[in-house]
Structure formats: structure tokens, C-alpha cells
Amino acid sequence: MFEMDHHGPAAQAEQKDNVIEMSPFLSDRRFPEIAEIDAYWQGKRAGRVMPARADIDPRGIEGALAHSFILERIAPGMTRLRLAGQIFNDLQGMEVRGMPFGSLFAPHYRKEIDDLAEAVCAKPGIAQMTLSAERGRGKPLFEGRMTLWPLSDDRGHSTRILGTVSYKGVIGETPRHFQMAGHRLRVLSGQSMLPAPQQAVGFAEASEAFVARDPVQDMAHTKGAPHLRLVKTDR
């Protein structure tokens, strides 16, 4: 079953013109990270509605690791970045771990993306988005795709999300905030998986305050192997 969600507030075309078809979205060779993560997530399901957070091994997605992230649902309509690949730090010009997921988007899209992430957990479903980025001096054309896949926690509740972004273009001057041209939710089950926030079980990658980063060090860092950052807490 497929559901078409509302489009971004800036979209002026009719709804039918913004429909994202599943097959072209996943097979588009311009955005290979999407196909790699989808194949990995599907393989980890093992007949279940969704795989567990504990099933996700970074070694299995090395080709897309820098483009990927893990979200935690901390309250209704609120998710935060628990783990994030280097691409997201480069796009924002700072460390993004612990930040609200909506902070990656332009302000007038944040409520919409929060609602979409909530639906990924609640339905559950797979969300697919076509993206652009704010343009201006030093901020050239940017075209991208993003997909969100649900994950269960240790108690079987859908409180985690595996996501990835794939893009074409130059990052340019930062920050580059995403804009949504359209999005779609593929519902995986007719049964709601939405847990109470207080039931969620914490993982080792709990949030910490984000800090501004040195662009020179970042440029040198991105030459190394892609990786996800581990966030630690005193709790």
C-alpha cells in the first residue's frame, strides 16, 4: 500500500506532478547510496515488518556510510540525530549529532519533515523525498534524494529510523539546508507501531551538545574513510 503525503509549502505544481514513483526512485543510478541502503535494510528484515536497530552493522553499508544516519524518536513529532555520517557535518558546517532532525531543513519545512518522520515510526512506513537546497551566492544548484526506513528498538517498538541522503552538486558555502520538492510514504503494515516515548530504550549513541567545527580540519578529515560518529553520554 502506498500513501502520498502533502508536498512542501513552496511547491506550486499539482499533486499528480510531484508523485515519486518507487522503482525509478530506487533504481536511479545517479543516487547509488539509496539503492545500497534499501537492499541492506530489506535483507535485514528476515520476514519481519522491519529490522531491529541492533541488526544494523556499519560494515554492511560501507559504500553509503558517510551519507547515512540514525534517528531516535524522543517524543511525538520529535526526532534527533543519534548517529550521522560525515556528509551531514559538511552540509551544515558543524557537528550535527544530537541535533533535531528538522534542523537539517529550511525552517518552513521543519514541521513537515517532523510529521513525516513520525509517520515512518507510527505506520510504520518508508518515506522517500526529493530534495533541493537553499541557493544563493556561493550556494550552487543541489539535487538530492533522501529515504527513511523504520527500525525497532530492544522492546520491539518502532522508535529508530535509518536514513540516507544521496545528492548531485557541490556543497558550496555552508550551511546548506534541505528543501522538499515532494515526498511519499510507503506503508509497510496496517498496524500502528507507535510506542509511548517513555517506553523507548536508550542506545549507546545518546546525544550530546553539538559544537562548531574548524572547516580546515573538516576538509582534511573528509579525505579519510567514511564513518559514523559515536555519541556518548554520562547517563
SULJO-V850290 format. One record per pair of residues at least 12 apart in sequence whose ideal C-beta (glycine too) atoms are under 6 Angstrom apart, sorted by the first residue. I is the first residue (numbers start at 1). J is the second residue. Records with the same first field share a line. If there is no record, write none. Layout:
BEGIN
I->J + J
END
This chain:
BEGIN
1->187
2->186
3->185 + 187
4->184
5->183 + 185
7->182
8->109 + 180
9->108
18->182
20->128 + 182 + 184
25->128
26->38
30->168
31->145 + 166
33->64 + 67 + 164 + 166
34->145 + 147 + 166
36->63 + 64
37->61 + 64 + 164
40->60 + 61
41->149
49->188 + 189
50->150 + 152
52->152
53->151 + 153 + 160
58->228
64->164
65->85 + 226
66->85 + 86 + 87 + 226
67->85 + 87 + 164 + 165
68->85 + 164
69->81 + 84 + 163
70->82 + 83
71->101 + 161
72->160
73->121 + 159
75->197
77->114 + 118
79->101 + 117
80->100 + 207
81->96 + 97 + 99
82->205
83->205 + 228
84->96 + 97
85->228
86->222
90->171
91->171 + 176
92->175
93->174 + 175
94->212 + 213
95->210 + 211 + 213
97->229 + 231
98->207 + 208 + 210
99->210
101->117
102->114
104->178
105->177 + 178
106->134 + 177 + 179
109->180
119->185
120->148 + 150 + 161
121->150 + 158
122->192 + 194
123->187
124->150 + 158 + 188 + 193
125->185 + 186 + 187 + 188
126->149 + 186
127->148 + 185
128->147 + 184
129->146 + 180 + 183
130->181 + 182
131->144 + 146 + 178
132->179
133->176 + 178
134->177
138->172 + 173
139->172 + 173
140->170 + 172
141->169
142->169
143->168 + 169
144->165 + 167
145->166
146->165
148->161 + 163
149->162
153->200 + 201
154->201
155->201
157->195 + 199
158->193
159->195 + 200
205->230 + 231
206->233
207->231
208->231
END
